[in-house]
Amino acid sequence: MKTRITELFGIEHPIIQGGMHYVGFAELAAAVSNAGGLGIITGLTQRTPELLADEIRRCRAMTDQPFGVNLTFLPALAAPDYPGYVRAIIDGGVKIVETAGNNPQKWLPALQDAGVKVIHKCTSVRHALKAQSIGCDAASVDGFECGGHPGEDDVPNFILLPRAADELAIPFVASGGMADGRSLVAALALGADGMNMGTRFIATQEAPVHDNVKRAIVAATELDTRLVMRPLRNTERVLNNAAVERLLDKERSLGASLKFEDILGEVAGVYPRIMQGGEMDAGAWSCGMVAGLIHDIPSVKQLIDRIMAEAHAIIGERLAKLSAR
Ligand SMILES: Cc1cc2nc3c(=O)[nH]c(=O)nc-3n(C[C@H](O)[C@H](O)[C@H](O)COP(=O)(O)O)c2cc1C
């Protein structure tokens, strides 16, 4: 299946694995790229640019296919060494970067001069138009359903994607709620050039996370996520658990006076304990509503092959029959 996204990134299938904190290590990125999608290493999960350089080398040893690095610009008190991370990406010969969290304009000249294609993750049409106007090569449009940070507009993908298609000239992928061949065909029908998945890729054999995390996703339904940190305008969709209930109690009782410091216990530094230690109640962790569509833990290749076979069957059989005269 050829789309503007497969052409832009030189990949076989229009399927991207979005950056995920403490999930997007070389093992997962390489597995996705080897299966014909685009795997992405999560830059900031590597604590220093040197560690990111090592992770890029590890990934290159596992795949000869294109892979990318996610650079998330966070509202952090002490900013990470972004110039160092950008250098590690360029020196490591990575040609695709997924930016997220904030306007990437400052970093575009260095990246694009080095031949790096930039796909910016956006949760609104206005942010996607901004990304296009500053010269991003593509956009990843994340609807309200998505795991992680859906922004503050709450527009689901059935509206957001056709709106993006109406406005954007650059290629874009649908992100948030994508799980299977039906998602891919729907994304294409709504005007996207492919799809990006987060939560679905965690429940795979190769995702280097504790089995408890994979099992929690399989057990969850579409009713089991919650939105946290809305009062801080840093909304995150997470899987409900004891820590999330505690966090939401604090949000209710403190109201508008809530500060980030009040919820440090539930959100700060919890990812390694959850993703590697399997302590499922250690804190709030991103998870999409799409958990309700995830019922197994296949290998990445089985998952991607299944998605493509299902998509081709829907287009070539079900839809073809419907439109036959
Ligand atoms: C556990 C987890 C961690 C994530 N971490 C990041 C991150 O560090 N940076 C980022 O840009 N997106 C992050 N995301 C968002 C994903 O890249 C992707 O946009 C999102 O998961 C898509 O929605 P879906 O989960 O419904 O597929 C994360 C998502 C999950 C589930």
The ligand as a Gaussian input file, in Angstrom:
#p B3LYP/6-31G(d) Opt

LIG

0 1
 C        2.661000       4.613000      27.698000
 C        2.662000       5.741000      26.716000
 C        3.702000       6.668000      26.749000
 C        3.740000       7.718000      25.824000
 N        4.806000       8.586000      25.843000
 C        4.899000       9.554000      24.892000
 C        6.038000      10.408000      24.843000
 O        6.957000      10.314000      25.662000
 N        6.080000      11.346000      23.853000
 C        5.082000      11.474000      22.927000
 O        5.186000      12.322000      22.035000
 N        3.983000      10.678000      22.954000
 C        3.878000       9.730000      23.911000
 N        2.779000       8.884000      23.907000
 C        1.721000       9.041000      22.869000
 C        1.914000       8.051000      21.700000
 O        3.083000       8.326000      20.978000
 C        0.719000       8.117000      20.722000
 O        0.601000       9.426000      20.191000
 C       -0.585000       7.712000      21.383000
 O       -0.385000       6.602000      22.214000
 C       -1.637000       7.400000      20.331000
 O       -2.825000       6.982000      20.920000
 P       -3.215000       5.408000      21.154000
 O       -2.551000       5.050000      22.435000
 O       -4.700000       5.443000      21.230000
 O       -2.671000       4.632000      19.998000
 C        2.703000       7.850000      24.855000
 C        1.649000       6.918000      24.852000
 C        1.617000       5.878000      25.744000
 C        0.473000       4.902000      25.688000

